[in-house]
């Protein structure tokens, strides 16, 4: 599936603009991580883009979350590796490969990075790892972000934390114009 077609599907299925912007932010982070790890950028980007595709419909129903999206993606003939990655971000039993682990970390760090960008006059431009690390330590800043999922990226992906944050920022900056950052 081409990116334009994928983003159209994401637009169709999301009800809130904030959800769509979150999907695109994770798409950017996943693309940058794939590039850094020598993995398939398009598959990783699609996994990021679709990871919360059904969030607006499933809300707080954790058991149903990602399963509805998986059904939609299968109907659209999306690669089963992407479908597994979407399921993996919400259900641990699907975390069977590097990409399905990475989407968990990308989801969390994208939330932190977007929150950090929103409080800066320059938004995503010129963000620094040191500043993001400070924000990460502030429990009252972006309290919904699972910091443990960010911290586990180092072990899970084999990338030092500072580099993980730098790569994630690069990914966010690539999609920033598309989401108003």
C-alpha positions in Angstrom: 0.0 0.0 0.0 1.4 3.4 -1.0 1.7 6.1 1.7 -0.9 8.4 0.1 -3.4 5.5 0.0 -2.5 4.6 3.6 -3.0 8.1 4.9 -6.3 8.3 3.1 -7.4 5.1 4.9 -6.2 6.6 8.2 -8.2 9.8 7.5 -11.3 7.7 6.8 -11.1 5.6 9.9 -10.1 8.3 12.5 -12.7 10.6 13.9 -10.5 13.0 15.7 -7.8 15.2 14.2 -5.6 14.6 17.2 -5.7 10.8 16.5 -4.7 11.3 12.9 -1.8 13.5 13.9 -0.7 11.0 16.4 -0.7 8.2 13.8 1.4 10.3 11.4 3.9 11.2 14.2 4.4 7.5 15.0 4.7 6.8 11.2 7.6 9.2 11.1 9.3 7.8 14.1 8.9 4.2 12.8 10.3 5.2 9.4 13.4 6.8 11.0 13.9 3.7 13.3 13.7 1.4 10.3 16.3 3.4 8.5 18.6 3.4 11.5 18.2 -0.4 12.0 18.4 -1.3 8.3 14.8 -2.5 8.1 12.0 -2.1 5.6 11.0 1.6 5.9 7.7 1.3 4.2 6.5 -1.6 6.4 7.6 0.1 9.5 6.0 3.4 8.5 2.7 1.7 7.8 2.8 -0.1 11.1 3.3 3.3 12.8 0.6 4.9 10.8 -2.0 2.2 11.5 -1.1 1.3 15.1 -4.0 3.2 16.7 -6.3 3.2 13.7 -9.3 2.1 15.7 -8.6 4.3 18.8 -11.6 6.5 18.2 -13.9 3.5 17.9 -12.5 1.3 20.6 -11.6 4.0 23.2 -11.1 2.4 26.6 -11.9 -1.1 25.4 -8.4 -2.5 25.6 -9.4 -6.0 24.6 -11.0 -4.8 21.4 -8.4 -2.2 20.6 -6.2 -3.1 17.6 -8.4 -6.1 16.7 -10.9 -3.8 14.9 -8.0 -2.1 13.1 -6.6 -5.5 12.1 -9.9 -6.5 10.5 -9.9 -3.2 8.5 -6.3 -3.7 7.4 -6.9 -7.3 6.3 -9.9 -6.1 4.3 -7.6 -3.6 2.6 -5.1 -6.3 1.9 -2.4 -4.7 4.1 0.7 -6.9 4.6 0.2 -9.3 7.5 3.5 -8.1 9.1 1.9 -4.7 9.5 -1.3 -6.2 10.9 0.8 -8.1 13.4 2.7 -4.9 14.4 -0.7 -3.1 14.9 -1.8 -5.9 17.2 1.5 -6.0 18.9 1.4 -2.4 20.1 -1.7 -3.2 22.2 -1.3 -6.9 22.9 2.1 -8.4 24.1 1.5 -11.8 22.6 2.0 -10.4 19.1 5.4 -8.9 19.8 7.3 -11.5 17.8 9.8 -9.5 15.8 11.9 -6.3 15.9 9.2 -4.2 14.2 6.4 -5.4 16.6 8.6 -4.4 19.6 9.7 -1.1 18.0 6.1 0.2 17.5 5.5 0.1 21.3 8.5 2.3 21.9 7.7 4.6 18.9 4.2 5.1 20.1 5.4 6.2 23.6 8.2 8.4 22.4 6.1 10.1 19.7 3.6 11.1 22.4 6.4 12.7 24.5 8.0 14.4 21.5 4.8 15.9 20.2 4.0 17.2 23.7 7.5 18.7 23.9 7.1 20.2 20.4 3.8 21.8 21.3 5.3 23.9 24.1 8.1 25.3 22.0 7.8 28.3 19.8 9.7 26.5 17.1 7.7 23.4 17.5 9.6 20.3 16.3 12.4 22.3 14.7 15.7 22.3 16.7 14.6 20.0 19.5 17.5 18.7 21.6 17.9 15.3 23.3 18.9 16.9 26.6 15.7 18.9 26.7 13.5 15.9 25.9 15.3 13.9 28.6 14.5 16.7 31.1 10.8 16.6 30.0 10.8 12.8 30.4 11.8 13.2 34.0 9.0 15.6 34.8 6.1 13.3 35.7 3.6 16.1 35.4 4.6 16.7 31.8 2.7 14.6 29.3 1.5 12.3 32.1 -0.2 9.9 29.7 3.1 8.9 28.2 4.4 5.5 29.3 8.0 6.4 30.2 8.9 2.8 30.9 8.1 1.9 27.2 10.5 4.6 26.2 13.3 3.5 28.5 12.9 -0.2 27.4 13.8 0.8 23.8 17.5 0.8 24.6 17.5 -2.9 25.5 14.7 -4.0 23.1 16.1 -2.3 20.0 19.8 -2.2 20.9 20.1 1.6 20.5 21.5 3.8 23.2 18.8 6.1 24.7 20.3 9.3 23.4 20.5 7.9 19.9 17.0 6.5 20.2 15.6 9.9 21.1 17.6 11.6 18.4 16.4 9.1 15.7 12.8 9.6 17.0 13.1 13.4 16.8 14.4 13.1 13.3 11.4 11.0 12.3 9.0 13.4 13.9 10.7 16.4 12.2 10.2 14.6 8.8 6.4 14.5 9.2 6.1 17.7 11.2 4.9 19.8 8.3 2.1 17.3 7.7 0.8 17.6 11.2 1.3 21.3 12.0 4.5 20.9 14.0 
